[in-house]
Amino acid sequence: MSSLTHFDSRGQAHMVDVADKPSTHRVAIATGRIEMQDATLELIDSGSSKKGDVLGIARIAGIQAAKRTSDLVPLCHPLALTRVAVEFATQPADPDADQPSQVLCIATVETVGPTGVEMEALCAVQVALLTVYDMCKAVDRGMTITGVRLLEKHGGKSGSFVAD
């Protein structure tokens, strides 16, 4: 396993120097979900939330989060993103699979640059799901955000990663 790149030879945190890295096309895909009561999912699906289009607003929040990741995660580089896509799928409860009602989120982020966009994709998913929580908390404070993870990353010196 390689060493952690965000620490210098004295063990102090620093921003990684990417000046000598070539610009390549980079893509990252992340996912996560928010579990909720059946009635909460029905409100989202019907569009009858008092705050408006829950998933439409969460999509914009996720896109904005990807663009602002370096403001939130201290050692991330500010990046010129070329694409951010945030998609949702709703799934009603499946008692046979012991699965509650949920909203799934997938974020795809792309850039052409010297460093990857994994953090931007993960940040987009987290903030999109937090926005769903915020918009629905008046009816369901027990929602749970879970399963946030990187699915794929492509580009750069380390090549591709695809989760199991």
C-alpha positions as CSV (number, residue, x, y, z in Angstrom):
1,M,0.0,0.0,0.0
2,S,1.3,3.4,-0.8
3,S,1.9,6.2,1.7
4,L,-0.6,9.0,2.4
5,T,0.0,11.8,0.0
6,H,-1.4,14.6,2.1
7,F,1.5,14.5,4.6
8,D,5.0,15.7,4.0
9,S,8.2,14.0,5.2
10,R,7.8,15.5,8.7
11,G,4.2,14.2,9.0
12,Q,2.5,17.6,8.5
13,A,-0.5,18.0,6.4
14,H,-0.1,19.8,3.1
15,M,-1.9,20.2,-0.3
16,V,-0.4,17.8,-2.8
17,D,1.7,19.5,-5.5
18,V,0.1,18.6,-8.9
19,A,2.1,21.1,-11.0
20,D,4.1,18.4,-12.8
21,K,1.2,16.0,-13.4
22,P,-0.2,15.9,-16.9
23,S,-3.8,17.0,-17.5
24,T,-6.0,14.0,-18.4
25,H,-9.7,13.4,-18.7
26,R,-10.9,12.2,-15.3
27,V,-14.3,10.8,-14.3
28,A,-15.6,9.7,-10.9
29,I,-19.0,8.2,-10.1
30,A,-20.3,8.0,-6.5
31,T,-23.5,6.7,-5.0
32,G,-25.5,6.8,-1.7
33,R,-29.0,6.5,-0.5
34,I,-31.4,7.9,2.1
35,E,-33.8,5.6,3.8
36,M,-37.2,6.9,4.9
37,Q,-40.8,6.1,5.9
38,D,-43.1,4.9,3.1
39,A,-45.2,8.1,3.4
40,T,-42.1,10.3,3.0
41,L,-41.3,8.6,-0.3
42,E,-44.9,9.0,-1.4
43,L,-44.6,12.8,-0.8
44,I,-41.4,12.9,-2.8
45,D,-42.8,10.8,-5.7
46,S,-46.1,12.8,-5.8
47,G,-44.4,16.2,-5.8
48,S,-46.6,17.3,-3.0
49,S,-43.9,18.4,-0.5
50,K,-44.7,21.8,0.9
51,K,-41.1,22.9,0.0
52,G,-41.5,22.0,-3.7
53,D,-39.7,19.6,-6.0
54,V,-37.5,17.7,-3.6
55,L,-35.4,15.9,-6.1
56,G,-35.0,18.8,-8.4
57,I,-33.7,21.0,-5.7
58,A,-31.5,18.2,-4.3
59,R,-30.0,17.8,-7.9
60,I,-29.1,21.5,-8.0
61,A,-27.6,21.2,-4.4
62,G,-25.5,18.3,-5.5
63,I,-24.2,20.1,-8.5
64,Q,-23.4,23.1,-6.4
65,A,-21.6,20.9,-3.8
66,A,-19.4,19.4,-6.5
67,K,-18.4,22.9,-7.6
68,R,-17.6,24.0,-4.0
69,T,-15.8,20.9,-2.7
70,S,-12.5,22.6,-2.3
71,D,-14.3,25.1,0.0
72,L,-15.5,22.3,2.2
73,V,-12.6,19.8,2.2
74,P,-9.4,21.6,3.2
75,L,-6.8,19.9,1.1
76,C,-8.8,19.5,-2.1
77,H,-7.7,21.5,-5.2
78,P,-10.2,23.9,-6.7
79,L,-11.0,22.3,-10.1
80,A,-12.6,23.4,-13.4
81,L,-15.3,20.8,-13.7
82,T,-16.5,20.0,-17.2
83,R,-19.5,18.0,-16.2
84,V,-21.6,17.2,-13.1
85,A,-24.6,15.0,-13.3
86,V,-26.7,14.1,-10.3
87,E,-29.4,11.4,-10.8
88,F,-32.0,9.9,-8.5
89,A,-34.1,6.7,-8.3
90,T,-36.8,6.1,-5.8
91,Q,-37.5,2.6,-4.5
92,P,-40.5,1.7,-2.4
93,A,-40.0,-0.6,0.5
94,D,-39.5,-4.3,-0.1
95,P,-40.4,-6.2,3.0
96,D,-39.1,-9.5,1.5
97,A,-35.6,-8.0,1.1
98,D,-35.8,-6.1,4.4
99,Q,-35.4,-2.9,2.5
100,P,-37.0,0.4,3.5
101,S,-38.3,3.0,1.2
102,Q,-35.4,5.0,-0.2
103,V,-34.0,7.5,-2.6
104,L,-30.8,6.4,-4.4
105,C,-28.4,9.1,-5.7
106,I,-25.6,8.7,-8.3
107,A,-23.3,11.6,-9.1
108,T,-20.9,11.6,-12.1
109,V,-18.2,14.3,-12.2
110,E,-15.7,15.0,-14.9
111,T,-12.8,17.3,-15.6
112,V,-9.6,17.5,-17.7
113,G,-6.8,18.3,-15.3
114,P,-3.9,17.0,-13.2
115,T,-6.0,15.6,-10.3
116,G,-9.1,13.4,-9.9
117,V,-12.7,14.3,-9.0
118,E,-13.6,11.5,-6.5
119,M,-14.1,14.0,-3.7
120,E,-16.4,16.2,-5.9
121,A,-18.5,13.2,-6.7
122,L,-18.7,12.1,-3.1
123,C,-19.5,15.6,-1.9
124,A,-22.3,15.9,-4.6
125,V,-23.9,12.7,-3.3
126,Q,-23.7,13.7,0.4
127,V,-25.1,17.2,-0.1
128,A,-27.9,16.0,-2.5
129,L,-29.0,13.5,0.1
130,L,-28.7,16.1,2.9
131,T,-31.0,18.3,0.9
132,V,-33.6,15.5,0.6
133,Y,-33.3,15.2,4.4
134,D,-33.7,19.0,4.9
135,M,-36.7,19.2,2.6
136,C,-38.5,16.3,4.3
137,K,-37.4,16.5,7.9
138,A,-40.7,18.1,8.9
139,V,-42.5,14.8,8.2
140,D,-39.7,12.2,8.9
141,R,-36.8,13.0,11.2
142,G,-35.7,9.4,11.3
143,M,-34.3,9.3,7.7
144,T,-30.9,7.7,7.4
145,I,-28.2,8.6,4.9
146,T,-26.1,5.5,4.2
147,G,-24.0,3.6,1.6
148,V,-22.1,6.6,0.4
149,R,-19.1,5.4,-1.6
150,L,-17.1,5.7,-4.7
151,L,-18.3,3.4,-7.5
152,E,-15.7,4.2,-10.2
153,K,-12.9,6.5,-11.1
154,H,-11.0,6.8,-14.4
155,G,-8.0,8.7,-15.6
156,G,-4.7,9.8,-14.1
157,K,-1.6,7.9,-13.3
158,S,-3.3,5.3,-11.0
159,G,-5.7,4.4,-13.8
160,S,-9.2,3.0,-13.2
161,F,-11.0,1.8,-10.1
162,V,-14.3,0.0,-10.2
163,A,-15.9,-1.0,-6.8
164,D,-17.0,-4.6,-6.3
